[in-house]
Amino acid sequence: MLKSFLAFIIISATVLMGLQIDAVHIAPSGDMKAEDIAMKVLVFEPGWKSTYQDASSTLPVAGFPKQDDSSFELRADYKLRSSGKTMKLHEKAVKSGDGYLFTYVLDNPEAAEFAGDHALSVIMPVAAVKGRVMSFDDKKVKLPEVFGGKYVIEQRECKKIVIPLAGGSIVLAGNFSVHIQDNRVFKGDLFEMKINFTTRGAGLTFMMYRVAEGAALPAIVMPPPLLVKITEAGSPYAVSAPVAVTVAKAAAVARQNERYDMILDVSGTFENPFDPDEIDVSAQVTLPSGKTMTLPAFFEQPYTVENGKETASGKPHFTVRFLPVEAGKYSVRITAKDKNGAAQSGYMFTAAAASAKGFIRTAPNKKYFMFENGDTYFPVGHNVCWAKSIAEYDNYFTKMAAAGENFSRIWIGPFDIFTLERTSSGVNDYAGLTKYDLKNAWRFDYILDAAAAKNIYLMYCIESFNSFKSKPQHNVWHKCPYNKEFGGPCDEAQKFFTDAEAKKIFKKRLRYILARYGYSANIFAWEFFNEVELTDKYNSADNSAWHKEMAQYLRSIDPYRHLISTSYGRTEGDPAVDGLAEMDFAQSHNYGAGDAATMMRGYCIDKSARYGKPHFFGEFGADVRGGGDVFDTEGINLHNGLFAPVFSLGAGTGMLWWWDNYIEPQNLYHVFTPVAAFVRDIPFAKQNFAPASISLQPTTTYTPDIIILEGKYAKWEEHASTKPLTVTVAADGKISGDENLSRVIHGTKNHAKLHNPVTFMVDYPKQGKFSVLLSGVSDYGGAKLKVYRDGKLIVDKDLLDDNETRTGTMTNYNGVYAIDVPEGRHEILVDNDGNDWITVGYSFELPSLMPPLESFGLVDRASEGLAAIAWFKHKVNTYSMRVTMKAALSTVSGASFSLAGLRDGDYRIEWWDTYKGVPVSTEKAQVKRGALNAAIPVVDKDIACKVFTVK
C-alpha cells in the first residue's frame, strides 16, 4: 500500500549533459533510516562527460501525480539545461508481487535524435552501510570500513543486486552493468553505485522490492513533481540559550613562542557557530608589557588519528588560540555576543621564557626575507599542494627536511583534503558558505604541526582560480558554494570579486583562518589566490581593488603580521596587483622554459627592481602538463631552477610543481641538498646584493657555443607576437629583436590572421648549425614546418593530423630539425604554411672562442665579508639540450672570468661543487681597478663560488 511520507527530496540535473529525473526514497520501517539510501534515476544526453549536478526546471502536467493503493503515476515536462529544449517524462510505479515495477518513459519531440543512456544512482552514506555485505548475483562484496586506496569496489554485469540496510535489504532485479566506488578518495563520505541499464533510447524498466525479516513491505515514496532544491538539514550545532562564555580548559602556565589554547564553553542563540553575525566570540589579550591584542575565537572539532583512521575526539567547541610572544603574566577578557546581548569572562596565565626566531618578515634591503630575530630566511623547497591523506605529509616533510628543504606550499581547496568551504553533498552534510568542514580544518592543524616539527615553513594558499572558472579545463564553478545555484550570492563567477555579499562572506573565512592558524610562525605567508587571472573574465582593476581590500582586512585582524601575496599563471603577472603595497612579495609561475635558469634570471632581476620587494618563483616545470618533467630523471631542470634564482636576486629557490608524479616517485629530494648547503650561511637579509657584471675571457680554441632562444608569448589573438618577425643573431652570440618572439607559429588556414613566420639574420664566425626545437603540433588540422636558408628550402616536413584522437597537442613529431649554416652572414626563415599551429624553440650552434658557459652572479660592494657569489653553468646543461635534444656534455677547461664592481683589495674565492653541496677549493685573489680576474676550475655541468674580503 502506498503511503504519504515526508522525505528529503533531491531533484537536480547533471550539468549540461545529464538529466537527473527523480529521487526515490525508502520509507523507514523498524530501525531503517531514510538517509541510509537515496536512489536517483539519471538520463544522460549524448556527449555526457561528468557526474557534476545542477538544478533543472520542472513543469507538472495537469492532473498529475496520481496515486492509489497500488500505483503512482507522474507526467511532467523537464527543460534540458544543455539545449533549452523540453523533455516529457512519464513515470509509473506499480505494485507487483512483493515489490514495485518502475517504468520511466522519456519523449523529446523537440530533439528527435535524443537517445541517451539511463542509470540508477544509488547513494549510500559510509556511516550507514560500511562493513555490510552487498550481493551481486552470486558474488558478495563487503563495503570497507576504512578507505584502502582502491576506490573502485566492484564493476561487473549482473541481474540481481542486494543492498543492505539497517532492518532489511533492497533487491533490484533486471539486467545491469554495475559500478560501485568509494567516494572517500574524493574526500566524500559516500559509497556511490551507478547501475547502467542495458536499455537504450526512450524508456527503461526495472523491478525493485524489499526483503526484510519479519517486517512489512514499506512504502515507496515518489517525489512531488515540482522542482525542490536539496533540503538543508538543520544545523547540528544550533544552540538556544542565554548568551554566556566561560573557560572550560586552559593551562595555568604556558611557554613563550609555543601555541596556547583556551577551550571555551559558549552558549547563546545561534544556528551557525562559524558565523560571527550570529555568535561572535573573541578575546582581548593583555601582554606582560601592557600591549594588547584582539583575537577571534573559532569553532572546532578535535580528531585523533590511528592507523590512518581519523576519529572525532570529544565534542565540538569554541577555542581561543594564540602565541605568547612575551614571557610573564597574561590576562584575557573573553566576550561572546549574539543577537540578544553579550557576556564576558576572564582568565589569567603565565608564560615561561623560551627563545624562538619569530615570524618571517621582509628584510630591510627589500629583496629577501628574515626572521624577527634578524636571521635570514631563504626559502628552499617545492610545492606539495595536496595529498590523498595527511599521512603522505609525514612522508613528504620527513624527506624534505632531511634534504635541507625549509619551504612548501599548501592549497586550501577547492578540491583537496583541506577545503573549508564547499557545497553540501546531501541533506545531512552541513556545508556551504560560512560553514566550514571541521575535519578538513583539523587536517591542516595536523600538517602545520608536522611542518613545524621539521622546520618547514608553509605558504597557505587560500583559493585557486578553479573555484571561479566556469569553462574547461580545471573548472570548479559548477560546484562552488559562491555559485547562485547553490545558494551563493553570484550568478556569474567573476562577480565574486565585486559582489559586496561575496566579499563579506570571504572575509568571514579569512577571520576563521586567522583565528585557527594565525598563531603559527610556520605560516610563512598567506597567498590569496593561485593563478587568479585564470578566473572568468579576469579584470585587472577589479582584482587590484579586491586584493587591496582583502589584504587590508586580513592585516587588520592579524596581530602576527604574516606576509601576504598572490600568484598568476602568466609569468609576467599583473603589475596592478603585484605592485600593491599590500602585497609583501611578488611571485612568478612558469612552465615550458627549456632553459629555466636563463628565464628565471631575467624575471628575478626585473621584478626585484620593478616592485622593490622580494620575488621568487612559486611554481615552475618543464611542461605544464607534467609529462615532460618525468623524462628528466637526472633532475637537470630542477637543479637549474633551484640554483639560478640564488644568483639572480631571487628571494628563494624556484619551487617545482610536480611533487607526486615526479619528485616523490623518482626520489629526487637529493637535488635540493646542495643548494640548501650553499645558501645556509649566506646572510641575504643583511647583504646589499646587486646583479654582478661578469665577463668570460676568450680561449685559443674554437668550441661549439650553443644558444637556446625561446619565445616569451603563446597567443591565440592578434598581438605583436602574432605577426611576422625578424631577429638578429650577431657573431658574438648577442641577440636583438626578439622582444615579441612567439613560442607558437600559427599556420595559414585555421588562424590565418595570426600567421607569424620568423626570419633570423645570423652571422656565423665559422660553419655551424641552426635547429628548430619542435615540442608540439595542433591535432586540429596538423601543420607544416619549413626552414629556408638564403631563400632555399632546406626542411619541408608535413606534420599531419591523424584525425583519431583529440588531445589538443600531438607529440609524435617532437624533436630537433637541424640545418647546416656556412661561415658568414645568412638569412634563415622558419615558416608554417600548414593548417594550424606548432610550438617551437630555436638553437644556434656558433663556433666561438668564448667558453660555452653562462655566468650568473651578485655583488655587494660595501660588504666586509661575503662580497660576491657567482655560478657558471655549462650552456648545454639545460632541459632543452640534455633531455629534448639528447646533447652530450663536453668538459670545459681553461676558462676564466672577470667580475667588476668590487673595491680594490685582497679577496678569497671559495669554489663549491654544486652537486655535492660542499666547498672543494679556495684561492687568493686581488681586485685591481674594480675587477676581480680568476680562472674557473674544470666545469662539466656547473660550478659556484663565494668571494670574501680579506682584511
KESEPA-212427 format. One record per residue (C-alpha): x, y, z; residue in one letter. Coordinates in steps of 0.25 Angstrom, whole numbers, padded with zeros to 4 digits, always signed. Layout:
BEGIN
XYZA;...
END
This chain:
BEGIN
+0000+0000+0000M;+0006+0014-0004L;+0006+0024+0007K;+0009+0038+0008S;+0023+0041+0015F;+0031+0053+0017L;+0045+0051+0011A;+0057+0059+0007F;+0055+0062-0007I;+0067+0063-0017I;+0064+0067-0031I;+0075+0072-0040S;+0081+0071-0054A;+0095+0067-0058T;+0101+0079-0063V;+0100+0082-0078L;+0099+0067-0082M;+0092+0058-0072G;+0078+0060-0066L;+0074+0054-0052Q;+0059+0051-0054I;+0055+0047-0039D;+0059+0043-0026A;+0053+0030-0019V;+0054+0029-0004H;+0050+0017+0004I;+0041+0020+0016A;+0046+0015+0029P;+0042+0002+0035S;+0047-0003+0049G;+0061+0003+0051D;+0063+0006+0036M;+0066+0021+0033K;+0062+0029+0021A;+0076+0035+0020E;+0082+0021+0018D;+0080+0021+0004I;+0076+0030-0008A;+0073+0025-0022M;+0073+0035-0033K;+0069+0032-0048V;+0079+0039-0057L;+0077+0041-0072V;+0089+0044-0080F;+0089+0053-0092E;+0099+0050-0104P;+0113+0054-0100G;+0111+0053-0085W;+0124+0054-0078K;+0122+0057-0064S;+0114+0054-0051T;+0114+0068-0046Y;+0100+0072-0043Q;+0092+0085-0044D;+0077+0089-0044A;+0067+0087-0055S;+0053+0093-0057S;+0041+0084-0056T;+0026+0087-0060L;+0016+0077-0056P;+0005+0073-0066V;-0009+0076-0061A;-0016+0065-0053G;-0003+0058-0048F;+0002+0052-0040P;-0008+0041-0038K;-0007+0031-0026Q;-0015+0020-0021D;-0013+0008-0012D;-0004+0000-0023S;+0001+0010-0032S;+0007+0024-0034F;+0008+0032-0047E;+0014+0045-0051L;+0015+0052-0064R;+0024+0065-0065A;+0031+0074-0075D;+0046+0075-0072Y;+0054+0087-0078K;+0068+0082-0082L;+0080+0091-0078R;+0089+0087-0089S;+0079+0091-0100S;+0068+0098-0094G;+0058+0088-0101K;+0047+0081-0093T;+0046+0066-0090M;+0033+0059-0086K;+0034+0049-0075L;+0024+0038-0072H;+0027+0031-0059E;+0020+0019-0053K;+0022+0010-0040A;+0012-0001-0040V;+0011-0012-0029K;+0016-0025-0034S;+0016-0037-0024G;+0025-0033-0012D;+0031-0021-0020G;+0029-0010-0029Y;+0031-0009-0044L;+0037+0004-0048F;+0035+0009-0062T;+0041+0022-0068Y;+0037+0027-0082V;+0044+0039-0088L;+0040+0046-0100D;+0047+0058-0106N;+0039+0064-0118P;+0048+0076-0120E;+0060+0067-0122A;+0056+0054-0128A;+0071+0050-0129E;+0071+0049-0114F;+0076+0035-0110A;+0083+0035-0097G;+0087+0025-0087D;+0080+0022-0074H;+0085+0019-0060A;+0081+0018-0046L;+0090+0025-0036S;+0090+0019-0022V;+0096+0028-0011I;+0100+0021+0002M;+0106+0029+0013P;+0118+0022+0019V;+0114+0023+0033A;+0101+0016+0030A;+0106+0004+0022V;+0121+0002+0024K;+0124-0012+0028G;+0112-0018+0021R;+0112-0028+0010V;+0106-0025-0003M;+0102-0037-0013S;+0104-0036-0028F;+0097-0049-0033D;+0105-0060-0026D;+0117-0050-0022K;+0118-0044-0009K;+0125-0031-0006V;+0128-0024+0007K;+0127-0009+0008L;+0141-0005+0014P;+0141+0001+0028E;+0153+0009+0024V;+0157+0015+0011F;+0168+0005+0006G;+0174+0013-0006G;+0166+0005-0017K;+0153+0013-0019Y;+0146+0004-0030V;+0140-0006-0021I;+0132-0014-0031E;+0130-0013-0046Q;+0122-0024-0053R;+0110-0029-0061E;+0099-0035-0052C;+0084-0038-0052K;+0081-0036-0037K;+0087-0026-0027I;+0084-0027-0012V;+0087-0014-0004I;+0088-0016+0011P;+0080-0006+0020L;+0078-0006+0035A;+0066-0015+0037G;+0066-0022+0023G;+0071-0021+0009S;+0067-0015-0004I;+0067-0024-0016V;+0068-0019-0030L;+0065-0029-0042A;+0068-0026-0056G;+0080-0026-0066N;+0090-0017-0060F;+0104-0012-0062S;+0109-0008-0048V;+0120+0001-0044H;+0122+0004-0029I;+0132+0013-0023Q;+0137+0018-0010D;+0136+0033-0011N;+0145+0035+0001R;+0156+0036-0010V;+0149+0049-0014F;+0148+0054+0001K;+0133+0050+0001G;+0127+0041+0011D;+0119+0033+0002L;+0119+0020-0006F;+0113+0023-0020E;+0107+0012-0029M;+0104+0014-0043K;+0095+0004-0049I;+0094+0005-0064N;+0083-0001-0071F;+0085-0009-0084T;+0073-0002-0090T;+0076+0010-0099R;+0066+0020-0104G;+0054+0026-0098A;+0050+0016-0087G;+0055+0007-0076L;+0048-0003-0067T;+0053-0009-0054F;+0048-0017-0042M;+0051-0012-0028M;+0046-0019-0015Y;+0050-0020-0001R;+0053-0033+0007V;+0053-0031+0022A;+0052-0041+0033E;+0038-0041+0040G;+0035-0027+0034A;+0024-0022+0025A;+0028-0016+0012L;+0030-0001+0014P;+0024+0010+0005A;+0031+0014-0007I;+0030+0029-0007V;+0031+0037-0020M;+0035+0051-0020P;+0025+0062-0024P;+0026+0068-0038P;+0031+0082-0035L;+0046+0085-0034L;+0051+0085-0020V;+0065+0089-0016K;+0073+0080-0007I;+0066+0081+0006T;+0076+0087+0016E;+0078+0079+0029A;+0077+0087+0042G;+0090+0092+0048S;+0095+0081+0057P;+0102+0092+0065Y;+0090+0100+0067A;+0088+0106+0082V;+0077+0113+0088S;+0080+0118+0102A;+0084+0131+0109P;+0098+0136+0104V;+0109+0132+0113A;+0124+0129+0112V;+0134+0122+0121T;+0148+0116+0120V;+0146+0101+0121A;+0160+0097+0119K;+0173+0104+0119A;+0187+0103+0125A;+0191+0112+0136A;+0206+0112+0131V;+0209+0113+0116A;+0223+0115+0109R;+0227+0127+0101Q;+0226+0125+0086N;+0218+0112+0087E;+0203+0110+0084R;+0194+0113+0095Y;+0179+0108+0094D;+0167+0112+0103M;+0155+0103+0101I;+0142+0110+0104L;+0128+0107+0108D;+0119+0116+0100V;+0104+0117+0099S;+0095+0127+0093G;+0084+0127+0082T;+0090+0123+0068F;+0089+0113+0057E;+0103+0114+0051N;+0115+0115+0061P;+0124+0119+0049F;+0117+0132+0046D;+0121+0144+0055P;+0108+0151+0051D;+0101+0140+0059E;+0111+0137+0070I;+0123+0146+0071D;+0134+0141+0081V;+0147+0148+0083S;+0158+0150+0093A;+0165+0163+0097Q;+0179+0158+0102V;+0188+0168+0111T;+0202+0164+0109L;+0212+0165+0121P;+0218+0178+0114S;+0204+0184+0115G;+0201+0183+0100K;+0188+0177+0096T;+0184+0168+0084M;+0170+0164+0080T;+0167+0150+0074L;+0155+0144+0069P;+0151+0130+0075A;+0148+0119+0065F;+0139+0106+0066F;+0146+0093+0065E;+0144+0078+0066Q;+0157+0071+0070P;+0161+0058+0064Y;+0171+0047+0066T;+0178+0038+0056V;+0182+0024+0058E;+0186+0014+0047N;+0181+0024+0037G;+0167+0026+0043K;+0163+0039+0047E;+0153+0039+0058T;+0145+0051+0065A;+0150+0053+0079S;+0141+0059+0089G;+0130+0070+0086K;+0132+0082+0077P;+0135+0095+0084H;+0140+0109+0083F;+0155+0111+0085T;+0164+0123+0086V;+0177+0120+0081R;+0189+0129+0081F;+0204+0130+0082L;+0210+0137+0095P;+0221+0145+0089V;+0226+0151+0103E;+0229+0144+0116A;+0221+0147+0128G;+0207+0149+0133K;+0195+0150+0123Y;+0181+0154+0125S;+0170+0150+0116V;+0156+0156+0114R;+0147+0147+0106I;+0134+0153+0100T;+0122+0145+0094A;+0111+0153+0086K;+0099+0148+0080D;+0086+0155+0075K;+0081+0156+0089N;+0093+0162+0096G;+0107+0159+0101A;+0114+0152+0112A;+0129+0152+0117Q;+0139+0145+0126S;+0153+0146+0129G;+0165+0137+0131Y;+0180+0139+0135M;+0192+0130+0132F;+0207+0132+0132T;+0217+0129+0120A;+0231+0123+0123A;+0242+0129+0115A;+0247+0122+0103A;+0254+0127+0091S;+0250+0126+0076A;+0253+0132+0063K;+0240+0138+0062G;+0231+0141+0050F;+0236+0143+0036I;+0237+0158+0031R;+0243+0165+0019T;+0257+0169+0021A;+0261+0184+0022P;+0268+0182+0008N;+0254+0179+0002K;+0260+0168-0006K;+0260+0156+0004Y;+0253+0150+0016F;+0257+0149+0030M;+0252+0145+0044F;+0249+0155+0055E;+0262+0152+0062N;+0269+0156+0049G;+0273+0143+0043D;+0272+0141+0029T;+0260+0132+0023Y;+0263+0128+0009F;+0252+0118+0004P;+0257+0105-0001V;+0247+0095-0005G;+0236+0091-0015H;+0220+0090-0015N;+0213+0079-0008V;+0199+0086-0010C;+0190+0074-0007W;+0191+0059-0004A;+0181+0048-0002K;+0183+0047+0013S;+0191+0054+0024I;+0200+0042+0025A;+0206+0046+0012E;+0211+0059+0018Y;+0218+0051+0029D;+0226+0045+0018N;+0228+0057+0009Y;+0232+0066+0021F;+0242+0056+0026T;+0249+0054+0013K;+0249+0069+0010M;+0255+0073+0024A;+0266+0062+0022A;+0269+0068+0009A;+0270+0082+0015G;+0257+0088+0010E;+0250+0098+0018N;+0238+0103+0010F;+0226+0097+0004S;+0212+0102-0001R;+0199+0096+0002I;+0185+0099-0005W;+0173+0100+0003I;+0163+0095-0007G;+0155+0095-0015P;+0156+0080-0017F;+0166+0075-0006D;+0166+0069+0008I;+0167+0083+0014F;+0156+0090+0007T;+0148+0099+0017L;+0136+0104+0009E;+0129+0094-0001R;+0115+0091-0006T;+0107+0081+0002S;+0107+0067-0003S;+0093+0064+0003G;+0083+0066+0013V;+0092+0062+0025N;+0104+0069+0021D;+0105+0083+0028Y;+0113+0090+0018A;+0113+0103+0009G;+0117+0117+0011L;+0122+0121+0025T;+0120+0106+0029K;+0134+0101+0030Y;+0138+0086+0029D;+0143+0083+0043L;+0151+0070+0039K;+0158+0077+0027N;+0161+0089+0037A;+0167+0079+0047W;+0175+0073+0036R;+0183+0086+0034F;+0185+0086+0049D;+0192+0073+0047Y;+0201+0076+0036I;+0204+0090+0041L;+0209+0083+0054D;+0217+0073+0045A;+0223+0084+0037A;+0227+0092+0050A;+0234+0079+0055A;+0242+0079+0043K;+0245+0094+0042N;+0237+0095+0029I;+0230+0108+0026Y;+0217+0108+0018L;+0211+0117+0009M;+0196+0116+0011Y;+0189+0117-0002C;+0174+0121+0002I;+0168+0120-0012E;+0170+0116-0026S;+0165+0120-0040F;+0157+0107-0041N;+0146+0111-0032S;+0143+0123-0041F;+0145+0117-0054K;+0133+0112-0062S;+0139+0106-0075K;+0149+0095-0076P;+0160+0092-0072Q;+0161+0090-0057H;+0148+0098-0055N;+0140+0096-0042V;+0130+0107-0043W;+0119+0097-0045H;+0120+0093-0030K;+0126+0105-0024C;+0117+0110-0012P;+0118+0124-0017Y;+0110+0120-0029N;+0096+0125-0028K;+0091+0111-0032E;+0096+0106-0018F;+0090+0118-0010G;+0102+0127-0012G;+0102+0142-0016P;+0108+0141-0030C;+0101+0137-0043D;+0114+0139-0050E;+0128+0134-0045A;+0135+0148-0048Q;+0125+0155-0039K;+0132+0148-0027F;+0142+0160-0028F;+0132+0171-0028T;+0119+0166-0020D;+0118+0172-0007A;+0112+0160+0000E;+0122+0151-0006A;+0133+0159-0001K;+0127+0159+0013K;+0126+0144+0013I;+0140+0143+0009F;+0145+0152+0020K;+0138+0142+0030K;+0146+0131+0024R;+0159+0140+0026L;+0155+0142+0040R;+0153+0127+0043Y;+0167+0124+0036I;+0174+0135+0045L;+0167+0130+0058A;+0171+0116+0056R;+0185+0116+0049Y;+0190+0131+0051G;+0198+0127+0063Y;+0208+0119+0055S;+0221+0125+0052A;+0222+0113+0042N;+0212+0120+0033I;+0222+0127+0024F;+0211+0135+0017A;+0196+0136+0013W;+0194+0134-0002E;+0181+0139-0006F;+0180+0132-0020F;+0187+0122-0028N;+0187+0128-0043E;+0176+0137-0041V;+0176+0142-0055E;+0170+0129-0060L;+0157+0132-0053T;+0145+0136-0062D;+0146+0149-0069K;+0158+0154-0061Y;+0158+0169-0059N;+0171+0175-0054S;+0164+0187-0047A;+0154+0179-0040D;+0165+0169-0036N;+0174+0180-0031S;+0163+0186-0023A;+0159+0173-0017W;+0173+0169-0013H;+0175+0182-0007K;+0162+0181+0001E;+0165+0167+0006M;+0179+0170+0009A;+0176+0182+0018Q;+0165+0174+0025Y;+0174+0162+0028L;+0185+0171+0033R;+0175+0178+0042S;+0172+0165+0049I;+0185+0158+0049D;+0193+0163+0061P;+0205+0154+0056Y;+0206+0162+0043R;+0209+0150+0034H;+0213+0153+0020L;+0203+0154+0009I;+0204+0150-0006S;+0196+0145-0018T;+0200+0138-0031S;+0198+0138-0046Y;+0199+0127-0056G;+0205+0136-0067R;+0220+0139-0063T;+0218+0154-0065E;+0207+0154-0054G;+0199+0167-0053D;+0207+0179-0049P;+0194+0186-0043A;+0193+0175-0033V;+0207+0171-0031D;+0211+0185-0029G;+0201+0188-0018L;+0207+0192-0005A;+0198+0182+0002E;+0205+0170-0006M;+0218+0168+0002D;+0225+0160-0009F;+0223+0156-0023A;+0223+0142-0029Q;+0224+0137-0043S;+0220+0124-0049H;+0226+0118-0062N;+0225+0105-0070Y;+0231+0101-0083G;+0245+0108-0082A;+0255+0099-0088G;+0266+0107-0080D;+0259+0110-0067A;+0272+0117-0062A;+0273+0128-0072T;+0258+0130-0072M;+0258+0131-0056M;+0270+0141-0056R;+0262+0151-0065G;+0249+0151-0057Y;+0256+0151-0043C;+0265+0163-0046I;+0254+0170-0053D;+0243+0168-0043K;+0252+0171-0031S;+0256+0184-0037A;+0242+0188-0042R;+0234+0185-0029Y;+0244+0188-0019G;+0240+0175-0011K;+0245+0161-0010P;+0241+0152-0022H;+0242+0137-0025F;+0237+0126-0034F;+0225+0120-0027G;+0223+0109-0038E;+0231+0104-0050F;+0233+0092-0058G;+0238+0087-0071A;+0224+0084-0076D;+0210+0090-0072V;+0204+0076-0073R;+0215+0069-0065G;+0218+0059-0076G;+0232+0065-0080G;+0238+0066-0066D;+0237+0051-0063V;+0247+0049-0074F;+0257+0058-0067D;+0261+0046-0058T;+0274+0054-0054E;+0267+0066-0049G;+0274+0075-0059I;+0263+0085-0059N;+0260+0084-0045L;+0275+0087-0041H;+0276+0099-0050N;+0263+0105-0045G;+0268+0103-0031L;+0281+0110-0033F;+0279+0121-0043A;+0270+0130-0034P;+0281+0129-0023V;+0290+0137-0032F;+0279+0146-0039S;+0272+0153-0027L;+0262+0142-0025G;+0257+0143-0011A;+0256+0128-0011G;+0259+0116-0020T;+0249+0113-0031G;+0238+0104-0026M;+0236+0092-0035L;+0221+0088-0036W;+0222+0073-0039W;+0223+0066-0026W;+0214+0054-0026D;+0217+0049-0040N;+0232+0053-0041Y;+0240+0057-0029I;+0234+0046-0020E;+0234+0034-0029P;+0247+0038-0035Q;+0253+0041-0021N;+0259+0054-0025L;+0260+0060-0011Y;+0275+0059-0012H;+0275+0070-0023V;+0271+0080-0012F;+0282+0077-0003T;+0294+0084-0010P;+0286+0097-0011V;+0282+0097+0003A;+0296+0095+0007A;+0301+0106-0001F;+0291+0117+0004V;+0291+0113+0018R;+0302+0122+0023D;+0299+0134+0013I;+0293+0146+0021P;+0284+0150+0010F;+0275+0159+0019A;+0288+0167+0022K;+0294+0167+0009Q;+0293+0179-0001N;+0294+0170-0013F;+0292+0175-0028A;+0294+0168-0041P;+0309+0166-0044A;+0315+0169-0057S;+0323+0156-0061I;+0330+0155-0074S;+0337+0142-0079L;+0350+0142-0085Q;+0353+0137-0099P;+0361+0124-0101T;+0370+0120-0112T;+0362+0108-0118T;+0348+0109-0124Y;+0337+0101-0117T;+0323+0100-0120P;+0315+0111-0113D;+0300+0106-0112I;+0290+0118-0111I;+0276+0114-0108I;+0265+0124-0112L;+0251+0122-0107E;+0239+0131-0109G;+0232+0139-0098K;+0218+0138-0103Y;+0208+0128-0107A;+0196+0136-0112K;+0183+0132-0120W;+0179+0146-0122E;+0184+0158-0130E;+0197+0163-0123H;+0211+0167-0127A;+0216+0153-0125S;+0205+0148-0136T;+0212+0156-0147K;+0224+0153-0156P;+0237+0156-0148L;+0252+0158-0151T;+0262+0154-0141V;+0277+0157-0142T;+0288+0148-0136V;+0302+0154-0136A;+0315+0147-0138A;+0317+0148-0123D;+0304+0142-0120G;+0297+0154-0116K;+0282+0154-0120I;+0273+0166-0123S;+0259+0168-0128G;+0253+0156-0120D;+0245+0164-0110E;+0232+0159-0117N;+0237+0145-0121L;+0225+0135-0120S;+0227+0120-0116R;+0216+0117-0125V;+0216+0119-0141I;+0202+0119-0146H;+0198+0113-0159G;+0192+0119-0171T;+0178+0113-0170K;+0172+0112-0156N;+0178+0125-0151H;+0182+0132-0164A;+0181+0145-0157K;+0192+0141-0147L;+0202+0135-0157H;+0215+0139-0151N;+0227+0133-0158P;+0241+0137-0152V;+0253+0142-0160T;+0267+0141-0153F;+0278+0149-0159M;+0291+0142-0154V;+0306+0144-0155D;+0314+0131-0152Y;+0329+0132-0150P;+0331+0118-0155K;+0322+0107-0160Q;+0311+0103-0150G;+0297+0098-0149K;+0283+0104-0147F;+0272+0096-0141S;+0257+0097-0139V;+0253+0090-0126L;+0239+0085-0128L;+0231+0082-0116S;+0216+0081-0120G;+0207+0081-0132V;+0192+0084-0132S;+0183+0072-0135D;+0172+0080-0140Y;+0178+0080-0154G;+0193+0078-0153G;+0203+0087-0158A;+0215+0088-0168K;+0229+0092-0164L;+0238+0099-0174K;+0252+0105-0172V;+0259+0113-0183Y;+0274+0117-0183R;+0276+0129-0192D;+0263+0126-0199G;+0266+0111-0202K;+0256+0101-0195L;+0264+0092-0186I;+0254+0086-0177V;+0240+0083-0183D;+0232+0074-0172K;+0218+0071-0173D;+0212+0069-0158L;+0199+0062-0161L;+0187+0061-0152D;+0184+0046-0150D;+0169+0050-0148N;+0168+0039-0138E;+0169+0046-0125T;+0167+0060-0119R;+0177+0062-0109T;+0180+0077-0113G;+0194+0074-0115T;+0202+0064-0124M;+0215+0060-0118T;+0219+0049-0129N;+0227+0060-0137Y;+0235+0066-0126N;+0249+0066-0128G;+0261+0074-0134V;+0260+0079-0148Y;+0275+0084-0152A;+0281+0090-0163I;+0296+0094-0166D;+0300+0108-0167V;+0313+0112-0174P;+0322+0123-0169E;+0317+0137-0171G;+0304+0145-0171R;+0291+0137-0175H;+0276+0139-0175E;+0268+0127-0169I;+0253+0127-0170L;+0245+0118-0161V;+0230+0116-0166D;+0218+0108-0164N;+0208+0108-0176D;+0200+0097-0171G;+0186+0097-0165N;+0189+0100-0150D;+0200+0103-0140W;+0213+0098-0136I;+0221+0100-0123T;+0236+0103-0125V;+0249+0108-0119G;+0262+0111-0126Y;+0276+0106-0125S;+0289+0113-0131F;+0302+0106-0131E;+0312+0116-0133L;+0327+0112-0133P;+0333+0122-0123S;+0346+0125-0115L;+0337+0128-0103M;+0336+0116-0093P;+0322+0110-0094P;+0318+0115-0081L;+0307+0124-0075E;+0310+0133-0063S;+0301+0137-0052F;+0305+0146-0040G;+0302+0156-0029L;+0312+0166-0023V;+0312+0174-0010D;+0322+0185-0012R;+0321+0190+0003A;+0322+0177+0009S;+0333+0174+0019E;+0330+0159+0018G;+0323+0152+0006L;+0326+0161-0005A;+0320+0153-0017A;+0314+0140-0021I;+0315+0134-0035A;+0310+0122-0043W;+0316+0117-0056F;+0307+0107-0064K;+0310+0099-0076H;+0301+0104-0087K;+0298+0090-0091V;+0293+0086-0077N;+0279+0090-0079T;+0266+0083-0081Y;+0265+0086-0096S;+0279+0082-0099M;+0280+0070-0090R;+0266+0064-0090V;+0260+0069-0102T;+0272+0069-0112M;+0280+0058-0105K;+0292+0067-0106A;+0305+0062-0100A;+0313+0070-0090L;+0327+0074-0092S;+0337+0077-0081T;+0340+0092-0081V;+0355+0095-0076S;+0364+0107-0077G;+0353+0117-0075A;+0354+0130-0067S;+0345+0141-0063F;+0346+0156-0059S;+0336+0161-0049L;+0334+0176-0048A;+0329+0185-0037G;+0337+0181-0025L;+0346+0190-0017R;+0361+0188-0019D;+0368+0179-0009G;+0370+0165-0005D;+0360+0154-0006Y;+0358+0139-0004R;+0350+0131-0014I;+0343+0118-0009E;+0339+0109-0020W;+0327+0099-0018W;+0323+0086-0024D;+0308+0089-0027T;+0304+0074-0027Y;+0311+0070-0014K;+0308+0083-0007G;+0322+0085-0002V;+0334+0095-0004P;+0345+0088-0012V;+0356+0098-0012S;+0360+0112-0008T;+0369+0122-0015E;+0374+0136-0012K;+0371+0147-0022A;+0372+0162-0023Q;+0363+0173-0029V;+0370+0184-0037K;+0363+0195-0043R;+0350+0189-0038G;+0351+0176-0045A;+0354+0162-0040L;+0360+0153-0050N;+0361+0138-0048A;+0362+0124-0054A;+0350+0115-0054I;+0352+0101-0050P;+0348+0090-0059V;+0333+0090-0062V;+0325+0078-0066D;+0311+0083-0063K;+0313+0095-0054D;+0321+0101-0042I;+0319+0112-0032A;+0327+0121-0023C;+0327+0131-0012K;+0336+0143-0011V;+0340+0148+0002F;+0348+0161+0006T;+0361+0158+0013V;+0366+0168+0024K;
END
